[in-house]
Amino acid sequence: MSRWGRKAKEPEGFEYLEDTLEALQDELQIKTNESSEGKSKAEAIWPIHQINWQRSRYVYDMYYKYKKISREVYQYCLDMKYADAALIAKWKKPGYERLCSTFVINPKNFPYGTVSICRVPRKFLQGKGTIKSNFTGCIGCASGKAGYKNIFANKYGQRLAKIQILREKAREKAEEERREKELQEERLEKLRQDMGSQNQTPSSSSVEKDESAKPSTWYEES
């Protein structure tokens, strides 16, 4: 049995996501069991909404944006509830690319059939300071260039797929630089060895020159 007690067989390539998803699962468990003392009922579940968003975005970006996982791995994540299929379905629609939760757009959850204030574009909230959804802690998930990149203004709003890809590129670059440095050192060492062998072994031309420099005699010494 795997570490998470999964029954379905993991498809090949799932290990690329596993460490991050496991860390988020552990974080979710901690926040679920955490004391809500001093918090409102809604505020106490902010981390649950936010972690759900973050791991769903992680899987979504790895499949759609970075093409790092197969369709089989992506579907497995949806089937095993590592990613929120309903939320991802909304991200695919114009105007919902940053949506924090399907809860905030359900008119049944708000008075007069409205939606959460975090869905209001920032340009319509000028002068009102920083707003925050009472239900998810989102500071604004409306689409548009003026929208927030980190919709929770905390670690749960970070794009983990992007971070992982950048770290991989940094490691690859460091490895290439290391190999290039080793290659340069090998070339330099070979050059030193070649120069050393030339200095130690006299050339045939120099030997001939030395022989010709000796005085010649036309008689035999007695």
Secondary structure, 3 states (H helix, E strand, C coil): CCCCCCCCCCCCCCHHHHHHHHHHHHHHHHHHHCCCCCCCHHHHCHHHHHHHHHHHHHHHHHHHHCCCCCHHHHHHHHHCCCCCHHHHHHHCCCCCCCCCCHHHHCHHHCHHHCCCHHHCCHHHCCCCCCCCCCCCCCCCCCCCCCCCCCCCCCHHHCCHHHHHHHHHHHHHHHHHHHHHHHHHHHHHHHHHHHHHHHHHCCCHHHHHHHHHCCCCCCCCCC
